[in-house]
C-alpha cells in the first residue's frame, strides 16, 4: 500500500480493504459513489503483482462468500475485499464445481474442499448436503426402494433429522404438498396408484430400446391406456422393472421428449397420440364385431386399447346407444361397389396389412374415396380378419397363428427393417415372447432370430440351451453381477461356445431364464444378476469399488469396457457414483467405497 503515493487514493483503498462500501466512503469524503469507484479503479490500475493475486482466477470464476473464503484459505478479510474489488462483473459457477477444475492447483482445490463441504453431514459413511433436497434424495434412495407413501417418507425424514440433531432447524422442515410436487418431477421416482412411489434411477438407464419397442407413434390418432402397453410387453416390463401401468405411464411422461407435442400423457394411465376420437374407436370395434353383447364389446375395447372394461361399459358407449337392441349391439355394414371390390381383391396379395396401409392403398386407387369404406365387413369379404389397427388373411385361423408362422417357419428371421411395422401389436409381441421363452427361436443379434430347427440341424437341441443357463448359474454366486464377456474372462466355458455366435446369442439364453437371472441393457450389452433382484448401475459400481476400496474414474471406465464389455461415458459414471453410497473425489477423479475411506487416505 506504501506504493500508492496519493494519500486520498491510499485512504480509499484501505477503507475498501476494511470492507467499507463505496457509499460509506463517499459520505465521509464528501464525494459521490461513482467518483469513489473511479478513484478506486485508478489506484488499482497502478498496483504491482500481489501475493493475493494467486486467488484471482478461482475467486473470479466461483461463487465464494466471505465465510467460504475464510474457511477455505484462512486469509484475513482484507484479502477477500481486495479480490472483491478487482473481480469483473458476471455470473460465477457454484463452488462445488471448483473441485473438478484442473486449471486450479490441487493444493488450492483441497483447501476449497473445506468450504464446499461445510454444510454436509455424514450418514452411514455417505456425504450428504445439509439441505432439504439432498436429504430427501438420500432417503428416497435408501428407504424407499419399495412403494412408499408420502406419510411414510415424512416419518423417515423426521427420524433422520432427529438422529442428526437437526430437527430444530427451520430451513430443513418439509411441507408435504410442496415435496409431492417435487417428487412428481423427480428423475429418481416412479409413481403408482394411490399416491405411492418408489426409488427408480431413471438417469442411470438407457430407455432407447424401450421407446423403440413401444413405438407410440404407431397409435396414430388414438387414445390408449398404458395398461395395453404394460400387458403387450411383459418381457420389457420385467427387464426395466416396471411393475404396473401407472409406473409405466409416469416413466414415459418423464422420458418422452419434452418438445414432442404429438403425444400427450393425460391423467394416469391415459395416453393420447395425435388427435384421437374415442367415439370412432368404439364405432370401429362395433363394426368389427357386431352383433355383440355390451359386456363383450367392453372387453374387446379393453383388449384393443387398454381401458378397463368396467369403465368402458359405464362411460364409453353413449355414442352407439342407437345400435343396442335385445341385449346386443347390431349394425348394418355397407359393401363396396363391385368394381372397387374386384380391384382391391387384385391388389391385396399379402397376408398382413396395417389399417393405414389399406386406407392409403384404397385412396391411391380411388382418389376422393372415403377410407372408412374399408370396414370390417368389406375386409372380411376380401379375405381378411380385422383387428384394432391391422388385418390378417383368413388363410390363418387368427392373428396369433399368422405371427407364429411368420416368426418360426424360417430358419433365420431378420426383423431389423420390419420391427416398427409389427412392434406394438399385442399378438405379435405375445407370440414372439412365447417362441423365445419356449426356445423355439433365439435372438442371436438384436432383432435377428434363429430357429431351434436350424440349431438342431447342427446338433444343438433345447436341452443344450437350458444346460447353458444351468452352467452359468452354477458358475456364479448369488446376487453377483456379470456379462457374457466377463464370464469368459473368468474362465467360464461351455460346449455352445463353439457355435461362434456373438455374445448377444448367449445373453438371450440367459434373458429367457427369469427365475435365475435378471438383467438390464447397459452400455451396448446386457448386465445380468444371478437369482433376481434389480439391476442397478449404482449398486454394480459399489460392488466393483468395494473390492479395492478406491478406483480412479478412468480405471473404473476401463474395467467396465475391458472386463464387462460395457461402454459408459465418464460423466454418467460420475453421476451414478455421486448418486450412490460411494464417495467421489472430484479433485483426484477417484471413487471411494465411502467417505470414511477417503478421509483415511488423505490423512
C-alpha positions as CSV (number, residue, x, y, z in Angstrom):
1,X,0.0,0.0,0.0
2,X,3.0,2.3,0.6
3,X,3.5,2.3,-3.2
4,X,0.3,4.3,-3.6
5,X,1.6,7.9,-3.3
6,X,-1.6,9.8,-3.4
7,X,-2.9,10.0,0.3
8,X,-6.6,10.1,-0.8
9,X,-6.1,7.1,-3.1
10,X,-4.4,5.2,-0.2
11,X,-7.2,6.1,2.2
12,X,-9.9,4.9,-0.3
13,X,-8.1,1.6,-0.9
14,X,-7.5,1.0,2.8
15,X,-11.2,1.7,3.5
16,X,-12.3,-0.7,0.9
17,X,-10.0,-3.4,2.2
18,X,-11.7,-2.9,5.6
19,X,-15.0,-3.7,4.0
20,X,-16.4,-0.1,3.7
21,X,-18.8,0.4,0.8
22,X,-18.5,3.0,-1.9
23,X,-21.4,4.8,-0.4
24,X,-19.9,5.0,3.1
25,X,-16.5,6.2,1.8
26,X,-18.2,8.8,-0.4
27,X,-20.2,10.2,2.5
28,X,-17.1,10.5,4.7
29,X,-15.0,12.2,2.0
30,X,-17.8,14.3,0.5
31,X,-17.7,12.6,-2.9
32,X,-20.2,10.7,-5.0
33,X,-20.3,6.9,-5.0
34,X,-19.4,6.9,-8.7
35,X,-16.4,9.2,-8.0
36,X,-15.1,6.8,-5.3
37,X,-15.5,3.9,-7.8
38,X,-13.4,5.8,-10.4
39,X,-10.7,6.6,-8.0
40,X,-10.6,3.0,-6.8
41,X,-10.1,1.8,-10.3
42,X,-7.4,4.4,-11.0
43,X,-5.5,3.3,-7.9
44,X,-5.8,-0.4,-8.6
45,X,-4.6,0.0,-12.2
46,X,-1.2,1.0,-10.8
47,X,-0.9,-1.8,-8.4
48,X,2.0,-4.3,-8.7
49,X,1.6,-8.1,-8.8
50,X,0.5,-9.1,-5.3
51,X,0.6,-12.4,-3.4
52,X,-3.2,-12.3,-3.1
53,X,-3.5,-12.4,-6.9
54,X,-2.9,-16.2,-6.8
55,X,-6.6,-16.5,-5.8
56,X,-7.8,-14.2,-8.6
57,X,-8.8,-16.9,-11.1
58,X,-10.8,-19.1,-8.7
59,X,-12.4,-16.1,-7.0
60,X,-13.4,-14.6,-10.4
61,X,-14.9,-17.9,-11.6
62,X,-16.5,-19.4,-8.5
63,X,-19.1,-18.1,-6.1
64,X,-17.2,-17.6,-2.8
65,X,-18.9,-15.9,0.1
66,X,-16.7,-14.2,2.7
67,X,-17.2,-17.1,5.1
68,X,-16.4,-19.7,2.4
69,X,-13.1,-17.9,1.5
70,X,-12.1,-17.7,5.2
71,X,-12.8,-21.4,5.8
72,X,-11.0,-22.5,2.7
73,X,-7.8,-20.4,2.8
74,X,-7.6,-18.9,6.3
75,X,-6.8,-15.5,4.8
76,X,-7.5,-12.1,6.5
77,X,-10.6,-10.3,5.5
78,X,-8.5,-7.7,3.6
79,X,-7.7,-10.4,1.0
80,X,-11.4,-11.2,0.4
81,X,-12.2,-7.4,0.0
82,X,-9.2,-7.0,-2.3
83,X,-10.4,-9.8,-4.6
84,X,-13.9,-8.5,-4.5
85,X,-12.6,-5.1,-5.6
86,X,-10.8,-6.4,-8.7
87,X,-13.4,-9.0,-9.7
88,X,-15.1,-8.3,-13.0
89,X,-18.8,-8.3,-13.3
90,X,-20.6,-11.5,-14.4
91,X,-22.0,-14.7,-13.1
92,X,-19.9,-17.2,-11.2
93,X,-20.1,-21.0,-11.1
94,X,-21.3,-22.9,-8.0
95,X,-18.4,-23.5,-5.6
96,X,-18.8,-27.3,-5.9
97,X,-17.6,-27.2,-9.5
98,X,-14.3,-25.8,-8.4
99,X,-13.2,-29.2,-7.2
100,X,-13.1,-30.6,-10.8
101,X,-11.4,-27.6,-12.3
102,X,-7.9,-28.9,-13.3
103,X,-6.7,-25.4,-14.1
104,X,-6.7,-24.7,-10.3
105,X,-3.7,-26.3,-8.4
106,X,-4.6,-29.4,-6.4
107,X,-3.4,-27.7,-3.2
108,X,-5.9,-24.8,-3.6
109,X,-8.7,-27.2,-4.5
110,X,-8.0,-29.3,-1.4
111,X,-8.3,-26.1,0.7
112,X,-11.5,-25.1,-1.1
113,X,-13.0,-28.5,-0.3
114,X,-13.3,-27.4,3.4
115,X,-15.7,-24.7,2.3
116,X,-17.6,-26.9,-0.2
117,X,-18.4,-29.5,2.5
118,X,-19.0,-27.2,5.4
119,X,-22.8,-27.8,5.1
120,X,-22.5,-31.6,4.6
121,X,-23.3,-34.3,7.0
122,X,-22.1,-37.9,7.1
123,X,-24.8,-40.6,7.2
124,X,-23.6,-44.2,7.4
125,X,-20.4,-43.3,5.5
126,X,-22.2,-41.2,2.9
127,X,-21.7,-37.4,2.5
128,X,-25.0,-35.6,2.1
129,X,-25.5,-31.9,1.7
130,X,-27.4,-30.5,4.7
131,X,-30.4,-29.3,2.7
132,X,-34.0,-30.5,2.2
133,X,-33.5,-31.7,-1.4
134,X,-30.3,-33.6,-0.7
135,X,-31.5,-35.2,2.4
136,X,-34.8,-36.1,0.8
137,X,-32.9,-37.6,-2.2
138,X,-30.8,-39.7,0.1
139,X,-33.8,-41.1,1.9
140,X,-35.6,-41.9,-1.3
141,X,-32.6,-43.9,-2.4
142,X,-32.1,-45.7,0.8
143,X,-35.5,-46.0,2.4
144,X,-38.0,-46.1,-0.5
145,X,-36.8,-49.0,-2.6
146,X,-40.3,-50.4,-2.4
147,X,-43.6,-48.5,-2.9
148,X,-44.0,-45.9,-0.1
149,X,-46.5,-43.2,0.8
150,X,-45.6,-39.6,1.4
151,X,-46.5,-40.0,5.0
152,X,-44.1,-42.9,5.4
153,X,-41.4,-40.9,3.7
154,X,-42.0,-37.9,6.0
155,X,-41.6,-40.2,9.1
156,X,-38.3,-41.4,7.7
157,X,-37.2,-37.8,7.2
158,X,-38.2,-36.7,10.7
159,X,-36.4,-39.6,12.2
160,X,-33.2,-38.7,10.2
161,X,-33.3,-35.1,11.3
162,X,-33.6,-36.2,14.9
163,X,-30.7,-38.7,14.6
164,X,-28.5,-35.9,13.1
165,X,-29.6,-33.4,15.7
166,X,-31.1,-31.2,13.0
167,X,-34.8,-31.4,14.0
168,X,-34.7,-27.8,15.3
169,X,-33.5,-26.2,12.0
170,X,-36.5,-24.4,10.3
171,X,-34.7,-24.5,6.9
172,X,-34.9,-28.3,6.9
173,X,-38.6,-28.6,7.6
174,X,-40.6,-30.2,4.8
175,X,-44.0,-29.2,3.7
176,X,-45.6,-32.4,2.3
177,X,-47.6,-30.8,-0.5
178,X,-44.6,-29.0,-1.8
179,X,-42.5,-32.1,-1.8
180,X,-45.2,-34.1,-3.5
181,X,-44.8,-31.7,-6.5
182,X,-41.0,-32.1,-6.4
183,X,-41.3,-35.9,-6.3
184,X,-43.7,-35.8,-9.2
185,X,-40.9,-34.2,-11.3
186,X,-38.0,-36.2,-9.8
187,X,-35.9,-38.3,-12.2
188,X,-35.4,-40.8,-9.3
189,X,-39.0,-41.5,-8.5
190,X,-41.8,-43.6,-10.1
191,X,-45.3,-43.0,-9.0
192,X,-48.0,-45.7,-9.0
193,X,-51.7,-45.8,-7.9
194,X,-52.9,-44.5,-4.5
195,X,-50.1,-41.8,-4.3
196,X,-47.4,-44.4,-3.7
197,X,-43.9,-44.0,-5.1
198,X,-40.5,-45.8,-5.1
199,X,-36.9,-45.1,-5.9
200,X,-36.2,-45.7,-9.6
201,X,-33.0,-44.1,-11.0
202,X,-34.2,-43.0,-14.4
203,X,-31.0,-41.3,-15.5
204,X,-28.9,-44.5,-15.0
205,X,-30.7,-46.5,-17.7
206,X,-30.8,-46.5,-21.5
207,X,-34.5,-46.3,-22.5
208,X,-33.9,-46.3,-26.2
209,X,-34.8,-50.0,-26.6
210,X,-38.0,-49.4,-24.6
211,X,-39.2,-46.4,-26.6
212,X,-38.3,-48.1,-29.9
213,X,-40.3,-51.2,-28.9
214,X,-43.3,-49.4,-27.7
215,X,-43.3,-47.1,-30.8
216,X,-46.1,-44.8,-29.6
217,X,-46.3,-43.0,-32.9
218,X,-47.8,-46.1,-34.4
219,X,-51.0,-45.4,-32.5
220,X,-51.8,-42.5,-34.7
221,X,-54.9,-40.5,-33.6
222,X,-55.7,-43.0,-30.8
223,X,-56.4,-42.8,-27.1
224,X,-54.9,-45.8,-25.3
225,X,-54.2,-46.8,-21.7
226,X,-50.7,-47.6,-20.6
227,X,-52.3,-50.9,-19.4
228,X,-52.3,-52.0,-23.0
229,X,-48.6,-51.4,-23.3
230,X,-47.9,-53.0,-20.0
231,X,-49.7,-56.2,-21.0
232,X,-48.4,-56.3,-24.5
233,X,-44.7,-56.1,-23.5
234,X,-44.2,-58.3,-20.4
235,X,-40.6,-59.0,-21.2
236,X,-39.7,-55.3,-21.5
237,X,-41.6,-54.6,-18.3
238,X,-39.7,-57.2,-16.5
239,X,-36.4,-56.0,-17.9
240,X,-37.0,-52.4,-16.9
241,X,-38.6,-53.4,-13.6
242,X,-41.9,-51.6,-14.4
243,X,-44.5,-53.1,-12.1
244,X,-47.8,-51.7,-13.3
245,X,-49.4,-49.5,-15.9
246,X,-49.2,-46.5,-13.6
247,X,-45.5,-46.7,-13.2
248,X,-45.2,-47.1,-16.9
249,X,-47.3,-44.0,-17.6
250,X,-45.2,-42.0,-15.1
251,X,-41.9,-43.2,-16.6
252,X,-43.0,-42.4,-20.2
253,X,-44.1,-39.0,-19.2
254,X,-40.6,-38.3,-17.7
255,X,-38.5,-39.8,-20.5
256,X,-40.6,-38.7,-23.5
257,X,-39.1,-35.7,-25.5
258,X,-40.5,-32.5,-24.0
259,X,-40.7,-30.8,-27.4
260,X,-42.9,-33.6,-28.9
261,X,-46.4,-32.2,-28.9
262,X,-47.8,-35.2,-30.7
263,X,-48.0,-37.5,-27.6
264,X,-49.9,-36.3,-24.6
265,X,-49.8,-38.0,-21.2
266,X,-53.2,-37.3,-19.6
267,X,-54.4,-38.4,-16.2
268,X,-52.8,-41.8,-15.4
269,X,-52.9,-44.1,-17.2
270,X,-54.4,-42.5,-20.3
271,X,-52.2,-41.5,-23.3
272,X,-53.3,-39.6,-26.4
273,X,-51.4,-39.8,-29.7
274,X,-52.3,-37.2,-32.3
275,X,-55.9,-36.2,-32.4
276,X,-57.9,-39.2,-31.1
277,X,-61.6,-39.7,-31.3
278,X,-62.9,-42.1,-28.7
279,X,-66.3,-42.4,-30.3
280,X,-64.6,-43.5,-33.6
281,X,-62.6,-46.1,-31.7
282,X,-65.8,-47.5,-30.2
283,X,-67.6,-47.5,-33.6
284,X,-64.6,-49.2,-35.3
285,X,-64.9,-52.1,-32.8
286,X,-68.6,-52.3,-33.2
287,X,-68.2,-52.6,-37.0
288,X,-65.6,-55.3,-36.5
289,X,-67.5,-57.5,-34.0
290,X,-71.3,-56.8,-34.4
291,X,-73.5,-58.4,-33.4
292,X,-72.0,-58.5,-29.9
293,X,-73.2,-58.1,-26.3
294,X,-72.3,-54.9,-24.5
295,X,-70.1,-56.7,-21.9
296,X,-68.2,-58.5,-24.6
297,X,-67.7,-55.3,-26.6
298,X,-66.4,-53.6,-23.5
299,X,-63.9,-56.5,-23.0
300,X,-62.9,-56.2,-26.7
301,X,-62.2,-52.5,-26.1
302,X,-60.0,-53.2,-23.1
303,X,-58.0,-55.7,-25.1
304,X,-57.6,-53.3,-28.0
305,X,-57.0,-50.0,-26.2
306,X,-56.3,-50.9,-22.5
307,X,-59.1,-49.0,-20.8
308,X,-60.7,-51.2,-18.1
309,X,-63.9,-52.8,-19.4
310,X,-66.0,-51.7,-16.4
311,X,-65.0,-48.1,-17.1
312,X,-65.7,-48.6,-20.8
313,X,-69.1,-50.1,-20.1
314,X,-70.1,-47.3,-17.8
315,X,-68.8,-44.3,-19.8
316,X,-67.8,-45.0,-23.4
317,X,-70.9,-46.4,-25.2
318,X,-73.3,-43.5,-25.3
319,X,-72.3,-42.9,-28.9
320,X,-73.6,-46.3,-30.0
321,X,-76.8,-46.4,-27.9
322,X,-79.0,-46.5,-31.1
323,X,-77.5,-49.8,-32.2
324,X,-78.3,-51.6,-28.9
325,X,-81.3,-54.0,-29.2
326,X,-82.3,-57.0,-27.3
327,X,-79.1,-57.1,-25.3
328,X,-76.9,-56.9,-28.4
329,X,-75.2,-54.2,-30.5
330,X,-76.1,-54.7,-34.1
331,X,-75.3,-52.6,-37.2
332,X,-75.6,-52.9,-41.0
333,X,-72.3,-52.5,-42.8
334,X,-72.2,-51.3,-46.4
335,X,-70.4,-53.3,-49.1
336,X,-68.0,-51.9,-51.8
337,X,-69.2,-51.4,-55.3
338,X,-68.3,-54.5,-57.4
339,X,-65.7,-52.6,-59.5
340,X,-63.8,-51.4,-56.4
341,X,-64.2,-54.7,-54.6
342,X,-62.6,-56.6,-57.6
343,X,-59.8,-54.1,-57.9
344,X,-58.9,-54.3,-54.2
345,X,-59.0,-58.1,-54.3
346,X,-56.4,-57.9,-57.1
347,X,-54.2,-55.6,-55.0
348,X,-54.4,-57.3,-51.6
349,X,-51.9,-60.1,-52.1
350,X,-50.1,-60.0,-48.8
351,X,-51.2,-61.8,-45.6
352,X,-50.8,-58.8,-43.3
353,X,-51.6,-55.1,-43.6
354,X,-51.7,-52.2,-41.2
355,X,-55.0,-50.3,-41.3
356,X,-53.3,-47.2,-42.5
357,X,-51.6,-49.1,-45.4
358,X,-55.0,-50.4,-46.5
359,X,-56.5,-46.9,-46.4
360,X,-53.7,-45.3,-48.3
361,X,-53.9,-48.1,-51.0
362,X,-57.6,-47.6,-51.3
363,X,-57.3,-43.8,-51.7
364,X,-54.5,-44.1,-54.1
365,X,-56.6,-46.4,-56.4
366,X,-59.8,-44.3,-55.9
367,X,-58.9,-40.7,-55.2
368,X,-61.5,-38.9,-53.1
369,X,-63.0,-42.1,-51.7
370,X,-63.7,-42.3,-48.0
371,X,-61.2,-44.6,-46.4
372,X,-63.9,-45.7,-43.9
373,X,-65.4,-47.7,-46.8
374,X,-62.9,-50.4,-45.9
375,X,-65.0,-51.5,-42.9
376,X,-64.5,-54.9,-41.2
377,X,-67.4,-56.4,-43.3
378,X,-65.7,-55.3,-46.5
379,X,-62.3,-56.6,-45.5
380,X,-63.9,-59.9,-44.4
381,X,-65.4,-60.2,-47.9
382,X,-61.9,-59.6,-49.3
383,X,-60.4,-62.4,-47.2
384,X,-59.1,-60.6,-44.1
385,X,-59.9,-60.6,-40.4
386,X,-59.6,-57.2,-38.9
387,X,-58.1,-56.3,-35.6
388,X,-57.6,-52.9,-33.8
389,X,-55.3,-51.4,-36.4
390,X,-54.3,-54.2,-38.7
391,X,-55.8,-57.1,-40.8
392,X,-54.6,-60.7,-41.4
393,X,-55.6,-63.0,-44.2
394,X,-58.3,-65.6,-43.4
395,X,-55.9,-68.3,-44.6
396,X,-54.8,-68.2,-40.9
397,X,-57.2,-69.0,-38.1
398,X,-56.2,-65.9,-36.2
399,X,-53.5,-63.2,-35.9
400,X,-51.5,-65.3,-33.4
401,X,-51.3,-68.2,-35.8
402,X,-50.0,-65.8,-38.6
403,X,-47.4,-64.3,-36.4
404,X,-46.2,-67.7,-35.2
405,X,-45.8,-68.9,-38.8
406,X,-44.1,-65.6,-39.7
407,X,-41.5,-65.9,-36.9
408,X,-41.0,-69.7,-36.8
409,X,-41.4,-71.0,-40.3
410,X,-38.0,-69.7,-41.5
411,X,-34.6,-70.8,-40.2
412,X,-33.4,-67.2,-39.7
413,X,-35.7,-64.1,-39.4
414,X,-34.3,-60.6,-39.6
415,X,-36.7,-58.0,-38.1
416,X,-34.4,-55.0,-38.1
417,X,-36.2,-53.5,-41.1
418,X,-39.7,-54.7,-40.2
419,X,-39.8,-54.3,-36.5
420,X,-41.5,-50.9,-36.5
421,X,-44.3,-52.4,-38.6
422,X,-45.1,-55.1,-36.1
423,X,-44.0,-53.6,-32.8
424,X,-46.9,-52.7,-30.6
425,X,-49.2,-55.4,-31.8
426,X,-50.1,-57.5,-28.7
427,X,-50.5,-60.7,-30.7
428,X,-47.1,-60.2,-32.3
429,X,-45.4,-59.4,-29.0
430,X,-47.1,-62.3,-27.3
431,X,-46.1,-64.9,-29.9
432,X,-42.5,-63.5,-30.1
433,X,-42.1,-63.8,-26.3
434,X,-43.7,-67.3,-26.3
435,X,-41.4,-68.5,-29.0
436,X,-38.3,-67.2,-27.2
437,X,-39.3,-68.5,-23.8
438,X,-40.1,-71.9,-25.3
439,X,-36.6,-71.9,-27.0
440,X,-38.3,-72.3,-30.4
441,X,-36.3,-69.2,-31.6
442,X,-33.3,-67.5,-30.1
443,X,-32.3,-63.8,-30.7
444,X,-28.7,-64.1,-31.9
445,X,-28.3,-60.4,-32.7
446,X,-30.7,-57.6,-31.8
447,X,-34.0,-58.2,-33.7
448,X,-32.5,-61.2,-35.5
449,X,-33.7,-64.7,-34.7
450,X,-32.5,-68.3,-35.4
451,X,-34.9,-71.2,-35.1
452,X,-34.4,-74.2,-32.9
453,X,-34.9,-76.3,-36.0
454,X,-31.8,-74.7,-37.5
455,X,-29.9,-75.2,-34.3
456,X,-30.9,-78.9,-34.2
457,X,-29.6,-79.3,-37.7
458,X,-26.1,-78.6,-36.3
459,X,-26.5,-80.7,-33.3
460,X,-27.9,-78.3,-30.7
461,X,-31.2,-79.1,-29.0
462,X,-33.4,-77.3,-26.4
463,X,-31.7,-79.3,-23.7
464,X,-28.3,-77.8,-24.6
465,X,-29.7,-74.3,-24.4
466,X,-31.2,-75.0,-20.9
467,X,-27.9,-76.6,-19.8
468,X,-26.0,-73.4,-20.7
469,X,-28.2,-71.4,-18.3
470,X,-27.7,-74.1,-15.6
471,X,-23.9,-74.0,-16.1
472,X,-23.8,-70.2,-15.7
473,X,-26.0,-70.4,-12.6
474,X,-23.6,-72.9,-11.1
475,X,-20.5,-70.8,-12.1
476,X,-21.8,-67.6,-10.5
477,X,-22.6,-66.6,-6.9
478,X,-26.0,-65.5,-5.7
479,X,-26.6,-61.7,-6.3
480,X,-23.5,-61.4,-8.4
481,X,-23.4,-59.1,-11.5
482,X,-21.9,-60.3,-14.8
483,X,-22.0,-60.1,-18.5
484,X,-21.3,-62.9,-21.1
485,X,-17.9,-61.2,-21.7
486,X,-17.0,-61.2,-18.0
487,X,-17.9,-64.8,-17.7
488,X,-15.5,-65.7,-20.4
489,X,-12.8,-63.6,-18.9
490,X,-13.2,-65.5,-15.6
491,X,-12.7,-68.8,-17.4
492,X,-16.3,-69.9,-17.9
493,X,-16.6,-72.3,-20.9
494,X,-19.5,-74.3,-22.4
495,X,-19.8,-76.5,-25.5
496,X,-22.2,-73.9,-27.0
497,X,-19.2,-71.5,-27.2
498,X,-18.0,-73.5,-30.2
499,X,-21.0,-72.3,-32.2
500,X,-19.2,-68.9,-32.7
501,X,-22.2,-66.7,-32.1
502,X,-22.0,-63.2,-30.9
503,X,-22.3,-62.6,-27.1
504,X,-25.9,-61.4,-27.8
505,X,-26.9,-65.0,-28.5
506,X,-25.7,-66.3,-25.2
507,X,-27.2,-63.3,-23.3
508,X,-30.5,-64.1,-25.0
509,X,-30.5,-67.6,-23.5
510,X,-29.9,-66.2,-20.0
511,X,-32.6,-63.5,-20.6
512,X,-35.2,-66.2,-21.1
513,X,-34.5,-67.7,-17.7
514,X,-36.1,-65.0,-15.4
515,X,-36.3,-67.4,-12.4
516,X,-32.5,-67.4,-12.2
517,X,-31.3,-64.2,-13.8
518,X,-32.5,-60.6,-14.0
519,X,-30.9,-58.2,-16.5
520,X,-30.8,-54.7,-17.8
521,X,-29.4,-53.3,-21.1
522,X,-26.5,-51.2,-20.4
523,X,-23.6,-49.7,-22.5
524,X,-24.3,-51.8,-25.6
525,X,-24.7,-55.1,-23.8
526,X,-26.8,-56.8,-21.1
527,X,-25.8,-56.8,-17.5
528,X,-27.1,-59.8,-15.6
529,X,-27.6,-60.5,-11.9
530,X,-27.9,-64.0,-10.5
531,X,-31.0,-65.0,-8.5
532,X,-33.1,-62.0,-9.4
533,X,-33.0,-58.6,-7.8
534,X,-33.0,-55.2,-9.6
535,X,-30.0,-54.5,-11.8
536,X,-28.8,-51.0,-10.9
537,X,-25.7,-49.2,-12.2
538,X,-25.0,-47.6,-8.8
539,X,-25.2,-50.9,-7.0
540,X,-23.0,-52.5,-9.6
541,X,-20.4,-49.8,-9.2
542,X,-20.5,-50.1,-5.4
543,X,-19.6,-53.7,-5.7
544,X,-16.7,-53.1,-8.1
545,X,-15.2,-50.3,-6.0
546,X,-15.8,-52.2,-2.7
547,X,-13.3,-54.9,-3.8
548,X,-10.5,-52.3,-4.0
549,X,-11.6,-49.6,-1.7
550,X,-11.0,-46.9,-4.3
551,X,-10.7,-46.6,-8.1
552,X,-9.9,-43.7,-10.3
553,X,-12.9,-42.9,-12.5
554,X,-11.0,-43.7,-15.7
555,X,-9.8,-47.0,-14.3
556,X,-13.4,-47.8,-13.5
557,X,-14.5,-46.9,-17.0
558,X,-11.7,-49.1,-18.4
559,X,-12.7,-52.0,-16.2
560,X,-16.3,-51.8,-17.4
561,X,-15.2,-51.8,-21.0
562,X,-12.5,-54.4,-20.9
563,X,-13.9,-56.9,-18.4
564,X,-17.6,-56.5,-19.0
565,X,-17.9,-55.0,-22.5
566,X,-20.0,-52.1,-21.1
567,X,-19.3,-48.7,-22.6
568,X,-20.4,-45.8,-20.3
569,X,-19.3,-42.2,-20.6
570,X,-17.3,-40.8,-17.7
571,X,-19.9,-38.2,-16.9
572,X,-22.6,-40.8,-16.5
573,X,-20.3,-42.9,-14.3
574,X,-19.5,-39.9,-12.2
575,X,-23.2,-39.0,-11.8
576,X,-24.0,-42.7,-10.8
577,X,-21.2,-42.7,-8.2
578,X,-22.4,-39.4,-6.7
579,X,-26.0,-40.7,-6.5
580,X,-24.9,-43.8,-4.6
581,X,-23.3,-44.8,-1.3
582,X,-19.9,-44.2,-2.9
583,X,-17.8,-41.1,-2.4
584,X,-16.5,-39.3,-5.5
585,X,-13.4,-37.1,-5.1
586,X,-13.7,-34.6,-7.9
587,X,-10.2,-33.3,-7.3
588,X,-8.4,-36.6,-8.0
589,X,-11.3,-38.0,-10.0
590,X,-11.4,-41.1,-7.8
591,X,-14.3,-43.1,-6.5
592,X,-14.1,-44.4,-2.9
593,X,-16.2,-47.1,-1.3
594,X,-17.3,-44.5,1.3
595,X,-16.4,-41.1,2.8
596,X,-14.6,-42.6,5.7
597,X,-12.2,-44.5,3.4
598,X,-11.5,-41.2,1.6
599,X,-10.7,-39.4,4.9
600,X,-8.3,-42.2,5.9
601,X,-6.4,-41.8,2.7
602,X,-6.0,-38.0,2.8
603,X,-4.9,-38.3,6.4
